[in-house]
Amino acid sequence: MAFKATDESKPLLLSKNLSVGSACWLLMTAADAFSAIAWRQANYFGYDLEEFRQSLDTIYDGMGIRKENRFWCAMN
């Protein structure tokens, strides 16, 4: 997600760098992308969205993602 100077004396020599914040952002974006597709398919096929919401809440709680960052909570 970013580049970092390998040697401070040679600022043009760069290497790839992934910070913890960037990794967390990628995890949250990937989780939202996959779960949003599954949510829309479940809604389209008429599945029980409340049960699906509980499953997603359990998974997102395990990842430490706050409720205000969950797309299905923002839809209400």
C-alpha positions in Angstrom: 0.0 0.0 0.0 2.9 2.3 0.4 6.6 2.7 -0.2 9.3 3.3 2.3 12.9 4.4 1.9 15.2 1.4 2.4 18.2 3.5 3.3 17.7 7.0 4.8 20.9 8.1 3.0 19.4 7.0 -0.4 15.8 8.4 -0.4 15.2 7.3 -4.0 15.8 3.6 -3.1 12.3 2.4 -2.1 10.8 -0.8 -0.9 7.2 -1.9 -0.5 5.7 -1.4 2.9 2.4 -2.3 4.5 1.5 -0.7 7.7 -0.8 -2.2 10.3 -3.4 0.5 9.6 -3.3 -0.3 5.9 -3.7 -4.0 6.6 -6.7 -3.3 8.8 -8.3 -1.1 6.1 -7.8 -3.9 3.5 -9.3 -6.5 5.9 -12.4 -4.3 6.5 -12.8 -3.5 2.8 -12.5 -7.1 1.8 -15.0 -8.2 4.5 -17.5 -5.6 3.4 -17.1 -6.5 -0.3 -17.8 -10.2 0.3 -20.5 -9.8 2.9 -22.3 -7.1 0.8 -22.5 -9.4 -2.1 -23.8 -12.3 0.1 -26.3 -9.9 1.8 -27.7 -8.7 -1.6 -28.1 -12.3 -2.8 -29.7 -13.4 0.4 -32.1 -10.5 0.1 -32.8 -11.3 -3.6 -33.6 -14.9 -2.9 -35.8 -14.1 0.2 -33.6 -15.6 2.9 -34.0 -14.6 6.5 -31.9 -11.5 6.8 -32.2 -11.3 10.6 -30.4 -14.6 10.9 -27.8 -13.5 8.4 -27.4 -10.2 10.3 -26.7 -12.1 13.5 -24.1 -14.2 11.7 -22.4 -11.1 10.3 -22.4 -9.4 13.7 -20.7 -12.4 15.2 -18.0 -12.4 12.5 -17.4 -8.7 12.6 -17.3 -8.7 16.4 -14.5 -11.3 16.2 -12.6 -9.0 13.8 -13.1 -6.0 16.2 -15.0 -4.0 13.6 -17.3 -1.4 15.3 -21.0 -1.4 14.6 -20.9 2.1 13.0 -18.6 0.6 10.3 -20.9 -2.2 9.3 -22.9 -1.6 6.1 -26.0 -3.4 7.2 -26.3 -1.2 10.3 -26.1 1.9 8.1 -28.9 0.7 6.0 -31.5 0.9 8.8 
